[in-house]
Amino acid sequence: MTSAAEVNTTQNTGRRRGVAGLGVIGLGLAAMLCAFASSASAQVYRLEPIDLPPGTTRGEAWSVNSAGTVAGRAWSPALGGYVGFVRVFDSPAQVTELMGPDEQHGLFSVNDAGLAVGTRAGSIGDRAVVFEAGELRDITPPGLQVLAAQAPARAWSVNNAGVIAGAMTTACGAGRFGLVGGQWSPGGVEASLVLAGGGRTALGCAAAELLSINPQGIAAGYSTVNVGTLLSPVFEPRPFLVNFAGASITPLMTFTSPTERGIARSVSASGDACGTAQDLSDQGREYPVAWVDGTIVRLASLSGGYEAGSTALGIGGTLGQDVVGRSGDEATGRAVLWRSAGPPVDLQAALQPAQPAWPAGWKLVTARAISASGIIVGEGLAPGDLSGNMKPFLLVPCNPVVVQAPMARTVCPNETLVLSVVSVAAGTQTYRWRRNGVFLADGATPSGALVVGSQTRAMLIAGFRASDAGSFDVVITSECGQAASAAAELRYCPFDLSCDGFVTDSDFVPFVESYLLLLCDDPAMPTGCPADFNADQQVDDADFLLFVEAYLQFFCP
């Protein structure tokens, strides 16, 4: 196997995974990369259109959540600036009011609840905002407004807990202020700031920003650090992770020198990160990199050599270590996927069909983000267009992505329940439910339970019995692929006659009613004679002993 990564085996002792030695890191990472190689070559994607909002001429897709909801921005010539947009999968985009004219203005992140955050221009500097239910709200921590005439705050990322990461103005001494990394809540209450080693300069705080935050509250970004001397300061951005819960800051390793600059742009749920890093031993070139298990990994360009402008922008996917970005510059580059090993994947070549119907002939230039479910967003450019009139795209894996699998549970006698799945796929999806690997059909099961909707997203089972228990999953087919959901184990609890999830006094009352009837063929006996635990066609002392044993355990055995 030919690896796409060069691995620097210097250990980062601040990482959350402990590894005994450098050799173990190298061998372990190599084995991990090889394991991913075969799956990477097989993955193909369907391109889904993201139409630009009316009146806009170009746009960018910055973030995508697990269900395919996209956050981005588009340029409006009439307004002279960017408007933000949020597009629910396969639906028209919701558009914000004007965000501002500069590169830091727009919507940049959306979480799985559909909450989007970004930055807009304000009268006293940039303002952090959220966009939810069609409403744009200022969430700049209120204490910042009294610090200076210009007190900006920027929101770059939001996690599924609603914690926002970005940058905000803080005081660095008498009359001195600076933009430093921070996190806060959607209500605008400041949580904490981080200087990340930047400290103070003669003019104010050394700049730091948090560009990404994962579900565990670990944020990635950069801090401007003096790599020169006190008399001749030279400030360069340095990559770091910060764990607010643990109040710890971890500088991310560079290649050969502590003075090499770098930026961590994205952090995955597993705590791995990606971005760019300079290598002073290689003419000072800046490479796209990933920081995996405390090791810096150089990500190869599509040409195999160095390509100026290449960058890694997003890390995620189902295992948290897929990286997307660009090979080359913004005008002539190509959108790329690095799945840990093998040659990097040209996303244009991974489309099915090979030539996307929309927009005809366009090239995928930059991939900006990849969700935990493997959906990718970015921008494309018309052939020969060097003016930067980008159009946003969304790539859905051809094999359907299961966003919400059916849930395992314990079922009580004669219960009616619904198993459902939420998935994202290209085009129309079809569903076929299985029990223990065997496809189900609508109608009565051998036990007498009724199955409805076995070929829909939500399947109903009425009158559940003991013999209906088992492992249930659903096979989903899209226009260009197929996938099965994770299996949900349905366990049967015969003693939970009241269907409250426990074996208590509430179950004793219906048991006694059946006990007094005795015979299962008595017309007054509940359907299926559920209190006949030993299946001898009568509810008697033998069943009572079994019930008492379960009652003493309280939980369904």
N, C-alpha and C positions, 0 to 999 in steps of 0.2 A: 504494500500500500504506500502511495506517495502522500505525504502529509502536506497540508497547506499551511501549517503553522511552524514557526520557529519558536522553540520553548526556551526561555531564560529560566534556569533552575535555581535562581536565588530565592531563598525562602522569605516570605513576608510573615513575620511572627505575630502580627496583629490580627490575622484572619480568624474566622470563627471555626474553622475546621483544623484540628490538630493533626500534623503529619510528622512522623518520627525523624525522617532524614531527607536530604535532597535527592538521593537516588530513588527513594520511594516515590517522591513527587513526580520525577521524570517518568518512571516506569508506569505509575498509576495513571498519569495523564495520557501517556501514549496508548495504554490499553483502552482508556475511555474513548479517546479519539477514534481508534480503530473500530470500536464497537458501533460508532455512529455512522461510519462511512457507507455501509451498504444501504441504510435507510435513506441517506441524503440523496443518492443517485436516483432513487425510485420516485421521489416526490415530484408531482407536477401541480400546477395551479391554473385556476380559471380567473381571467381578468374580469372584474365587475366595474362598470362605469361609475364615476363620481362626477356628476354634472356640476359645472360651476354655477354659482348663484347668478340670477339675472343681473345684467349690468356690470359684471366683472369679466376681466380679460385673462387672468392667470390665477393659479392657486396652488396650495400646498396642503398635503395631508400629513399631519404631525403625529397623530396618535390614533390607536385603535384598541377597543376593549375586546373581551373574549367573545362577545356576541356580534362583533362586526360593526359597532358604532364608531364613527370616525369624527375626530376633531381636527380642524385646520383653519386656514384663512384664505381669503381671495382678495385680489386687488381691484378696487373700484376707481376707474379714472374720474368719474363724476365727483366722487367724494375726496379724491386725492389721497387715499389711504387704504388700509386693509379693513375688511370686515371679517369677523370670525364666523365659522359655521360648525354645526353638529349635524351629522347625517346618520340616522338609524339605518341599519342594514337594509338595502333594497328599498329605501324610502327617500322622498325629497328632503333636501337639507333645510334645517332651521338656521336662519341668519341673524347675527347680532347687528347692532348699530355700529357705527364707525369705531374702530379700535385705535387707529393711528397710522402714521406714515412710515415708521421705521422698522428695522428688522426685528426688534423685540416686541412688536405689537401683533396680537392675534390670539387665537385659542391654541394651546399647545399640548393639552393632556385631557383624557377622559377616562373615568373609572368605570367599573362594571355596572354601577348604578346609573350611569349616564350623566354624572356630574362632570362638567368641563371647566377647566380653569385656564386663565391666560392673563395678558397684560394689555392695558389700554392707556393712551395718552391722557393726562389730566392737567389741570391748571397749576398744580404744584408738583409736577413730575409724574412719572408713570405710576399707574394704579393697578394693584392686583384685583382680579375680578373672577367671579364664577358665572357660568351660564347654565341655567336650569329651568325647564318648563318654559322656554322662550323668553326668560327674563335675565338681564345682565345686572349683576350686583357688585358693588365695590366691597372688597373684603380686606382692604389695606388695614393692618392693625392701627387703631385710632391713635395710639400714643405717638406714632411717627409724625403726625401732622404738625406737632409743635416743635420739632427738632430744628427745622431749618426752612428757609423759603422754598427750597426744592427738596422734597423728602420722598423719593420714589420707592416703590415696592414692586417686585415682579413675581408672578406665579408661573412656574415652569412645569410642575407635575403634581398630580393628586393620586393617592392610593385608594384602595377599596374601603379603607376606614374613614376616608374623607380628610386625611391629613395632607396638607399642602406644603410643598417645598419650593423655595425660590430664593429671593434676595430682598433685603429691606435695609433702610437707612438706620444707622445707629450712631451715637456720639462716640468720638474717639479722644475726647479731651475738650478743653475750652475752645469753643468755636470751630471745632473740627468734626466732620462727619464722614461717613463712608457707607458704601453698599456692601453688606456682608450676607453670608448664607443664613437662612432661617427656615423654620417650619411653623405653621399655625393652622387653626381650624377654619372651616368655612364661615364661621360667625365673625371672623376677623380678630379673634383673641390671640395675641402673640403667645407662642409656646416657648420658643427658645431661639437663640442666635448662635452662630458658630463663626469664629475667626479662622479656625483651622490652621493656626500657625502663622497667619498673615501678619497679625499684630498691627502696630501703628506706623505710619510714615510721617514725614514732615508736613504732609498736606492732609492727612486723614487716615482712615482705616485702609489697610491693604485689601483690595477688592477680593471678595469670595462669593460664589453663587452655588446653590444646590440646583441641579438640573433634572434630577430624577429621584423618586422615592418608591420603595417597594412595599409590599403588604405588611412586612414586619417593622416598617419605620426606619429602615436603613436607607440613607440618602447618599447620592453620588454627585460630585461636582468638582470644582477647582478652587484653589486659593492662591492669590498672588503672593509670592514669596521672594524675598531679597536673596538672590543667588550671587550677589556681588559682595561688596564690603560696606561698612558704615559710611566711609568717606566717598565711595563710588558705588552707590546702590544700583543694582540691576534687578528689576522685578519681572518675574516670569510666572505664568500659571502652573500650578502643580496639582495632579489629580489626588483625590482622597475619597474615602467613605466615612460617614459619621453615623453612629448608632445612638440616637437620642435616648432610647430606653436605657442603654447601658452607659450613657454619657462618655462615649469613647470615640476618638478620632483616629482613623487609620490611614496614613499616607500610602498611596499605591506605588508599587515599585516601578522604577524606570529601567532602562537597558544597562547603561554602563556608568552613569554619572549622576550624582544627586543634584546637579544643576540643569539636567534635561527637563524641558517643559512638557506638559501634557494636560489633558482634560478628560475626566470621566463623564460621559454623557448619558449613560443609562445603567441601571442596576436591576438585576432580575430578582425573582422571588427567592432564589437560592442564594442570593448575596454575591453573585458574580457580576462583573461590570465590563463595559466596553467604552472605547473612545479613541483618542489619539495620543501618541507618545513620540518624543524626539529621541533619535539615536545619534549622539555626538561622535560615536566611533564610525558612523556611516555618513559622513559629510553633513551631519546635522539634519538629516531628512526626518520628516514626520510620517509615521506609519499608523494605519489602523491597527488597533490592538484589542485583546480581551484579557481581563484579569480573572483567571479561573483557578479556584483553590489556592489563592495566594501566589500564583505564577503568572508572569506576563507572557502573552502569546502574540507573536507578530502574525498578522493576517495578510496572506498573499493577495496580490492583485490578480485580475483575470488574465493579464498577460504573463503572469508568473514572476515578473520583475517589479521594480519600483515604478509606480505611477503617481505623479504629483497630483495632489487634490484628493487622493483616496481617503476615505474616512469611515469609521464604524459609528453608527448612530443609535442602534437599538439592540437590546439583548432580551431574549425571552424564549417563547416556544414552550412545548409541553414539558421539556426537561430543563428549561431555564438557561440553556447555553448556546442557543442558536443566535447568531449575530447577523444583522443586516446593515447595509450601508451603500457606499458607492466606490467603484473602482475607476479612478480618474477624476477629472474636474467636473464642475456643474454644467459646463457646456457640451462636453464630449464624453462624459463618463457613462458607466453602465451600472444599473442597480444590481447588487450582489448579495448573495446569502452565503455565510460561512457556517456550516454545520459541523464544526469542530475538527473535521478531517477530510481527506481527499481534496481534490481541486475545488476552488470556490465555484459556486453555482451562479451562472449568468441567468438572472430571473427571466430575461426575455426568452431564453432558450428553454425555460422550464414551463412555458405556457402551453395549455391545451385548450383549443387548437394552437398550433405553432404560431400562426399569424393572427393576432387579436383582431376581431372585427371592429373594435372601438378603442381609440380612434385609429383609423386605417393608417398603417405605416409608422405610427409613433414608436419611439424608443423609450424604454423604461430607464431613466437616468439615475434616480436616487431612491433607495428604500430607507425610510426614516424610522419605522417602528415595527415590531412584531409582538403580537399579543400572546398571552399564556396559552391560547388555543391554536397558535400558529398562523394567524391571519396577518398579512403584511400590507403596509400602506407606504406610499411615496409619491413621486412625481415623474412624469414623462415629458418628452419634448418631440416636436415634429422634426422629421429629417431635414438637416441643413439649417435649422433655426438656431441661431446663436444669440437671439435677443432675450432669452430667458422666459419666454411665455409658457411656463410650465402648466401642465394639467394634472390634477391628482388622480391616483389610481388606488385600487384595492385588489389584492390577490387572495383568493380563498383556496385552500388546499382542495384538490379534486376529491380526495377522500373526505367525506363530511366530517366536520368538527363538532364533537358532542360538547355542548356548553353546560348542560345539566343532565346527568345520567339518572335513570330510575333509582329510587331510594330503597335500600334494604329495610325490612321491618318485620315485626311479629304480627300475625293475623289471627283474629279470633274466630270462633265458629260462626258460619253463615254471614260473615262480614262482606260488605260490598266495598271494593277499593278500586282506585284508579292508578295505573302505572303510566308515567309520562316521561318524555324526553324532549330536550330543547337542543337543536343542532343548527349549524350554519353550513350551507353548501352552495355550490354554483347551480343556479336554475332550480327546477322542481325537484323536490325530495319525495321518495316513497319509503314506506316503513313496513317491516314484517317482524312481529314479535315472536320470541322463542321461549320455550320452557325446557330447561336441561338440554339445550341444543336442538330441540325439535320444534319446527314451525307450528304455530297455533292457528286455528281457524275459528271464525265466529260460530257460536252455537254452544251446545251443552258439552261439558267435559264428562269423562266416565263417572265422576262423583256426583254429577247433576248440577254443578256450578255452571253459570252462564257467562260466556266470553263475548264481549262486544267491542269492536274497533281494533281487531288484531292487525289491521293494515293501516292504522292511522297513528298520529303522534301520541295519542292518549288512549290506552286500552283499559276497559272496565271489566272487572270480574265480580259477578254477583253470586252470593251464596257459597263463599269459599269453604272448602272442606279439607280434611287432613291430607288426602291424596293429591290435592292441588298444590301443595308446598313444593318449593324447588328453587332453581336458579333461573331468573328471567332476564333476558336482554333483548335488544332490538337491532336488527340489521337495517341500516339506512343506505339508500342508493341515490346518488345525485346524477347529474348529466354526464359526469366524467369520472366517477369513482364510487367506492363503496366502503363502509366502515361499520363495525359493530360497537354498540355502547358497552361500557363496563356492566357486568352482571349484578343484579340485585337479588340477594337471597331473601326469599319470603319464607319465614318460619311459622309453623302453626302451633298455637297454644290452645289445646282443647279445654283447659280449665278456666280460661278467661271468659266465662259465660256472659259477663256484663260488658265486655269489650272496652275496659278502661286501661288495659295494659298490665294489670296486676291480678294476683289471686287473693281476694279479700272477702270480707263478709258480703259485699255486693254480689259475689258469685255464688255464695251459699244459698241465697234465696231462690234463684232459678234452678239450682241443683235439687233443692228439696221439692220443688214443684214437679220436676221430672221423676224424682225418687218415689213420690206418692203415686204417680201414674204407673210406674214399674215397667210396663211393656212398651217397646219401641213402636209397635204397630197400633198403639192407642191413637185414635184420631186427634186427641188433644195434645199429644206429644209434639214439641217443637220440631220443625223440619230437619230431617237428618238425624234426629235423636242425639244431639251433641253431648249430652251427659253420659252416654254409654261409652265410657272411656276404654273399656276392654273389648268392645265390639262383640258382645254376646247377646245382643238384641234385647237387653233389659237393663234398667238402671236400678242397681241393687247395692248390697253392702260392699261387694268387691269394688264397685266404682266409688263408693264413699271413702274407702281406705285410700284409693289413689288420689281422690280430691284432697283429703286431709294432708297427705304427704306434700302435695303441691302448695296447699294453703300455708303450711309451716315455712315454706321457702319464700313466700310472698311474691317473688318474681316468677315469671313463667319459666319452668325448667327447660 
